[in-house]
Amino acid sequence: MATKKQDATVSVFVLCAGSFDGVTSYQAGCVIEGVPSALAEANAHWVDAAPAAAEYAKDTGALVFELQN
């Protein structure tokens, strides 16, 4: 029986207001943790998945949210 490999997750820095699901909105300047890498890539127009971007934002006091599935 084959098992589906779990997608890796990343922390993203929000560049401008946006939503992954059309319901929960995130404001520019925050960090969202636990974002599947494919979802981050598909939403690259409003989030930055570079590890340095999220780390710098956290180090400078950005609000941090956990992605709710």
C-alpha positions as CSV (number, residue, x, y, z in Angstrom):
1,M,0.0,0.0,0.0
2,A,1.5,3.3,-1.1
3,T,1.5,6.3,1.3
4,K,1.4,9.9,0.3
5,K,4.5,11.9,1.3
6,Q,3.7,14.8,3.6
7,D,4.4,18.2,2.0
8,A,7.1,20.2,3.7
9,T,6.0,23.3,5.5
10,V,7.6,26.7,5.6
11,S,7.2,30.0,7.4
12,V,6.2,32.9,5.1
13,F,6.4,36.7,5.4
14,V,3.2,38.5,4.2
15,L,4.1,41.2,1.7
16,C,0.5,42.6,1.3
17,A,-2.9,41.6,2.6
18,G,-4.1,38.3,1.3
19,S,-5.9,35.0,2.0
20,F,-5.2,31.4,1.3
21,D,-8.8,30.3,1.6
22,G,-10.8,33.4,0.9
23,V,-12.0,33.5,4.5
24,T,-9.0,34.2,6.8
25,S,-7.2,37.4,5.9
26,Y,-3.6,38.1,6.8
27,Q,-2.2,41.7,6.9
28,A,1.1,42.8,5.5
29,G,4.1,42.5,7.9
30,C,3.1,39.3,9.7
31,V,4.5,35.8,9.6
32,I,2.5,32.6,9.0
33,E,4.0,29.3,10.0
34,G,3.2,25.8,8.9
35,V,2.4,26.8,5.3
36,P,2.8,23.9,2.8
37,S,5.6,24.8,0.4
38,A,3.4,24.2,-2.6
39,L,0.8,26.6,-1.2
40,A,3.5,29.2,-0.5
41,E,4.8,28.9,-4.0
42,A,1.3,29.3,-5.5
43,N,0.8,32.5,-3.5
44,A,4.2,34.0,-4.1
45,H,2.5,37.2,-5.3
46,W,1.6,38.1,-1.7
47,V,3.9,36.0,0.5
48,D,7.7,35.6,0.7
49,A,8.8,32.1,1.5
50,A,12.5,32.9,1.8
51,P,13.6,31.7,5.3
52,A,15.5,35.0,5.9
53,A,12.4,37.1,5.3
54,A,10.3,35.3,8.0
55,E,13.2,35.1,10.5
56,Y,14.0,38.8,10.1
57,A,10.3,39.7,10.6
58,K,10.1,37.6,13.7
59,D,13.3,39.0,15.1
60,T,11.9,42.5,14.6
61,G,8.6,41.9,16.4
62,A,6.2,40.8,13.6
63,L,3.0,39.1,14.7
64,V,3.2,35.3,14.1
65,F,0.3,33.1,13.2
66,E,0.0,29.3,12.7
67,L,-1.8,28.4,9.5
68,Q,-5.1,26.8,10.4
69,N,-6.1,23.9,8.1
